[in-house]
Amino acid sequence: MVKFWNCCREIMKQKPKGMMAYAMTYANAGLNMVDVYQIGDQIPYILSNIQYWRGGKSKEIRSELKRIFEEVK
């Protein structure tokens, strides 16, 4: 789940504006998760709050989170 934690770390580097502030809360909680089922439950919350995030690594992070979600569900 290293890739999930890396995605969470990238989200935490963003400015907490709008929905990104909520995404950062979920990402921060995700950094402490080790159970695959918990991570699978957390990813939809993160994805729903980064849907309007643009620029930087936004597309890469969304794609990676979706891929991880497909693996763990």
N, C-alpha and C positions, 0 to 999 in steps of 0.2 A: 504494500500500500504506500510505498515511498512516493509514487507518482501522485497519489491523492494528496499527500502532505505537501508535496512541492507545489501543487495547484493552490492549496490553501495558503501557503506562504506568499505566492505571487499576488493573490487577492488581498492579503494583509498589507502589501506594499502600496496599495492604491489610496487615494484620498477618500475619506468617509463622507461622500456627498450622496444624498438621495438614497436610492435602493442599495447602493454600494455599502452603506453603513450597516444595513441588515445582513448583506452577504458577508461582510467582514466578521460579524458576530457568529454566524454559522461556520465560517471558515476557521475562526479561532477555536470554536468548540471541536471542529473536525481534527485539529492538530493533536488533540488528546485522545482520539479514538483509535483503538487497535482492532476492535471486533468488526469483521467484514459486514455483518448485518447492520451494525450501527452506521457504518460508512455508507452503505447502500441506502439507508434511510435519510442520511444527511445530504447526499448529493442533490436530490430534487429541490431541496430548500435553497441550496447555494445557486443552482442553475436558475431558479425562478427569480432570484434577486440580481443576477448578473446579466439578464437578458438584454438590458439596454447599455451595457458596458461596451465602449468602442475604443479602438486604438490599442497600441501596445501588443500585449500577448492575449488579448481578449478572445479572439477566435481560437487560438491554440488551447487556451485553458478550457473553454466551453467544449471543444471537441474531445479533449482528453477526459474531462469529467463524464461526458456522455459515454465514451468508450469504457471507462471504468465501471460506470453504472450498469452497462450491458453485461459486463463480466460477472458482477456480484449479485445481480437480481435473480 
